[in-house]
Amino acid sequence: MDINNFVLRNDEKAIFALRSLYEKYGYSQFKMSKFEEYDLYVRNKDFLVSDNIITFTDTSGKLMALKPDVTLSIIKNSDDKDSLKKVYYNENVYRVSKGSYSFKEIMQVGLECIGDTDEYCIYEVLSLAAESLNSISPDFALDISHLGIISEIIDSLEVSSSEKQELLKCIGDKNTCGITAICGEKGENLKKLTQTYGNTEKVISVLDEIFPYDKPTAVNELISIVSALEKKGYGDKIKIDFSVLNDMNYYSGIVFRGFINGIPTGILSGGQYDNLMKKMKKKSGAIGFAVYLDMLERLNETEKEFDVDSVILYNEATSLSDLRSAVDMLTENGKSVIALKTIPENLKYNQLFKLQEKGALTSENNA
């Protein structure tokens, strides 16, 4: 079969495109085992997408797990050298699929930038996140937030730890009534931030109202990076949205989420996870993202019209030479072929061929 006519699934096409993209920017592939000690995930359960983990005991008696996450493994195997470590991965993870709600082996692609991360590193990772989405579909959106700005406002309210968690939930849900119920009039700036969505020009005017005097470093960092992304030509694909939140016990700074039209939930998620690095006794900074390829099953879902182009029916008297020649003739013309003695009940095919004596091939259209 001509490879140009070979149909790849959406996730398979994404893998090829993304690997090429990341290598173009100097990211090297990180390979790892399918297994990790279960203790690694127990200590960082809140960081995982799901706390459902497949475990088993190995021959030495250690409790092991089929890895539900790649980032934790990369951090575990990284050192604290001053230089940058730029890696991408193309690995299977084992977790409950959002589509089926059962355990599934999911191909995941992503990248991590670990070490002495600076403003350019953050920009580059966000730029690659946007290009990753664009390689899957030009109809995408990348929403970006900064946890430093949110923390600055919440800390000024002097709320309890439990109230802070409630406020974060309200921000994620864009629930301004909930913010008022907790903070009263003191929560006006937080409500403004929660309702803010748009490009840098729109957002900076709101941030000027919230911070009329000295702006926090986080504000300048966010505007600088998003402005650079806008200048690269992403235009209305990039939006600042403060409802994008990740767990502050693990993340700090820039966080982001990517969407593709036609899929009802985010297919890309990432951010700066310096707090996770500290929790795992690392001094380095880090930023990265993952693309959830299982979500691509929902993109342009169409049922295949045929399982195979052609069926060749043969019998016990058919010679191997005649059958081989018939199969080769059709495959060399770009057709997919299956040779059978009887046709399964549910097989969908376009054309039926019957192999007669002396290798003669007769055909009839499938009704």
Secondary structure, DSSP 4 states (H G I P E B T S, - for coil): --GGGPPPPHHHHHHHHHHHHHHHTTPEE----SEEEHHHHHTTGGGSS-S---EEE-TTS-EEEE-S-SHHHHHHT----SS-EEEEEEEEEEEE-TTTSSEEEEEEEEEEEEES--HHHHHHHHHHHHHHHHHH-SSEEEEEEEHHHHHHHHHHTT--HHHHHHHHHHHHTT-HHHHHHHHGGGGHHHHHHHH-EE-HHHHHHHHHHH-SSSPPHHHHHHHHHHHHHIIIIIGGGEEEETT----TTT--SEEEEEEETT-SS-SEEEEE-HHHHHHTT--SEEEEEEEEGGGGGGTT----S-SEEEEEE--TT--HHHHHHHHHHHHTTT--EEEESS--TT--EEEEEEE-GGG-EEEEE--
